[in-house]
Amino acid sequence: MPDPFADQPDWAPRPPRPTALVPAAVAATLRGRRVWVGLPGTGWRGDLRGDEKVVQRSRTYVPVLPEQEWYRAESEGVEVFAPLVPADRVWVEQPDDTLTDPGRGDVLSRLVSLDAPAPRFPVPVVDAGPLVGRRVVHMDDGQERRDLRAVTELHSGADGDICVRAATELAWYRWVWTGQPPETIELPVHLVWVE
């Protein structure tokens, strides 16, 4: 298979790995993992976190929380209600470097199956449209730094570079329940992708 990054300049980092969605039944652990819920043919919902599987009356369920509630429970040590979703309706996100991005071609090349949530391919931040609140990945010396949220749009940074500011997801969500703005980091656009 040819290297899709063969023509990439030396200074440009490789993009982060795409995210596959696998059935919860095959995932070893679920605690704190990003999950999607839904029904084939109906639709999907993301920005959720799962907990370990629970068996009740021979049926397997996954406790699922909106990310904000999961972070609040973990950070503040509070109890929150987690609905139990049948495991066959839960998919787990995991980076997968075997997936190939179909590109942003015509509408026919973008069609997906409704049998499971479609893989998520990172988009360069400069091509992603509005940014505030979106999940971003920072490529830092070849390492993926995930679990970040953009807190600004593109802007000229202190050194004149085009940048975006981001916060950890914990700080992003804590901003909601405490009102205290998060600490942020300024990231050059050529190192940031939207998930």
C-alpha positions in Angstrom: 0.0 0.0 0.0 1.5 3.4 -0.9 2.3 5.8 1.9 -0.5 8.5 1.9 2.0 11.0 3.5 4.9 10.5 0.9 4.3 14.0 -0.5 4.0 15.7 2.9 6.7 18.3 3.7 9.1 17.3 6.5 7.9 20.1 8.8 4.3 19.1 8.6 3.2 16.6 11.3 1.2 13.5 10.3 -2.5 13.9 11.2 -3.9 12.1 14.2 -5.3 8.6 13.8 -8.9 8.4 12.8 -11.4 7.0 15.3 -13.2 3.7 14.7 -16.3 2.8 16.6 -16.4 -0.7 17.8 -19.3 -2.6 19.6 -19.1 -2.3 23.4 -19.4 -6.1 23.6 -15.8 -6.5 22.2 -14.2 -3.7 24.3 -12.2 -4.9 27.3 -12.8 -1.9 29.5 -15.3 0.9 29.2 -14.8 3.0 32.3 -14.2 6.6 31.1 -14.1 5.7 27.4 -15.9 7.8 24.9 -19.0 6.0 23.7 -21.8 6.5 21.2 -25.3 5.1 21.6 -28.0 4.5 19.0 -29.9 2.1 16.8 -28.9 0.9 13.4 -31.0 2.7 10.8 -32.2 5.3 13.3 -29.2 7.4 14.4 -26.3 8.0 16.8 -25.4 10.2 19.7 -21.9 11.0 20.9 -20.1 13.1 23.5 -20.8 10.4 26.1 -18.7 8.4 28.5 -19.2 4.8 29.5 -18.6 2.8 32.7 -18.0 -0.9 33.1 -20.7 -3.3 31.9 -23.5 -4.4 34.2 -25.4 -7.7 33.9 -29.0 -7.7 35.0 -31.3 -10.7 34.4 -28.9 -12.1 31.9 -28.8 -8.9 29.8 -25.7 -6.8 29.5 -26.0 -3.0 29.9 -23.5 -0.1 29.8 -23.9 2.9 32.2 -23.7 6.0 30.0 -23.3 9.6 31.0 -23.0 12.9 29.1 -19.4 13.9 29.2 -20.1 16.9 31.4 -21.7 14.7 34.0 -18.9 12.1 33.8 -16.2 14.8 34.4 -18.2 16.3 37.2 -18.6 13.0 38.9 -14.9 12.1 38.6 -13.6 15.6 39.5 -16.0 16.5 42.3 -16.6 13.0 43.7 -20.4 13.4 43.3 -22.9 10.7 42.5 -24.8 11.2 39.2 -27.5 9.1 37.6 -26.2 7.0 34.7 -28.9 5.4 32.5 -28.2 1.8 31.6 -28.1 1.3 27.9 -28.3 -2.2 26.3 -24.7 -3.1 25.3 -25.8 -3.9 21.8 -26.7 -0.2 21.4 -23.3 1.1 22.6 -20.1 1.7 20.5 -16.7 2.6 21.8 -14.3 5.1 20.2 -10.8 4.0 19.6 -8.0 5.4 17.5 -7.3 3.2 14.4 -4.5 3.7 12.0 -5.8 1.2 9.5 -8.7 3.3 8.4 -8.4 5.3 5.1 -10.1 8.7 4.8 -12.5 8.7 1.8 -11.8 12.4 1.5 -14.2 15.2 1.1 -15.3 14.4 -2.4 -18.7 14.4 -4.0 -21.8 13.3 -2.0 -21.7 9.7 -3.2 -18.2 9.2 -1.9 -19.4 10.3 1.6 -22.2 7.7 1.9 -22.0 5.4 4.9 -23.8 2.3 6.2 -26.5 2.9 8.9 -25.5 -0.4 10.6 -23.1 1.2 13.0 -21.7 4.7 13.7 -19.3 5.8 10.9 -15.6 6.2 11.6 -14.4 9.8 12.5 -11.6 11.3 10.4 -9.7 14.2 11.8 -10.0 17.5 9.8 -7.2 20.1 9.8 -8.4 22.9 12.0 -8.1 25.4 9.2 -10.7 23.5 7.2 -13.1 22.8 10.0 -15.4 25.8 10.2 -16.4 27.3 13.6 -14.2 25.9 16.4 -15.3 26.9 19.8 -16.4 23.9 21.9 -15.3 21.3 19.4 -13.0 18.4 20.2 -9.5 18.9 19.0 -6.3 16.8 18.8 -2.9 18.5 19.2 0.0 16.7 17.5 2.9 17.2 19.9 6.2 15.8 18.6 4.5 12.9 16.9 2.2 12.2 19.9 -1.6 12.7 19.9 -2.9 14.8 22.7 -6.6 14.2 22.8 -9.4 15.3 25.3 -9.0 18.9 24.4 -11.7 21.5 23.5 -11.2 24.6 21.4 -12.1 27.8 23.3 -11.4 30.3 20.6 -11.6 30.6 16.8 -8.5 31.1 14.7 -6.5 34.2 15.7 -3.1 35.8 15.4 -1.0 34.6 18.4 1.5 36.5 20.5 4.3 35.6 18.0 2.2 36.5 14.9 1.5 32.8 14.2 -2.1 31.7 13.4 -3.3 29.9 16.5 -6.3 28.5 18.3 -6.5 28.3 22.1 -7.6 25.0 23.7 -8.4 23.7 27.2 -8.5 20.2 28.6 -12.0 18.7 28.5 -12.1 18.6 32.3 -11.4 22.4 32.4 -13.9 23.0 29.6 -16.7 21.3 31.5 -15.6 22.6 34.9 -16.2 26.1 33.4 -19.9 25.2 33.2 -20.4 24.1 36.8 -18.1 26.6 38.5 -18.2 29.6 36.2 -14.4 29.8 36.4 -12.7 30.2 32.9 -10.3 27.4 32.1 -6.5 27.6 31.8 -5.8 27.5 28.0 -2.9 26.8 25.8 -2.2 28.4 22.5 -1.6 25.9 19.7 -0.3 26.7 16.2 -2.9 25.7 13.5 -0.6 23.3 11.6 -0.5 21.1 14.8 -4.3 20.9 15.5 -7.1 18.8 14.0 -10.8 18.7 14.8 -12.1 15.2 15.8 
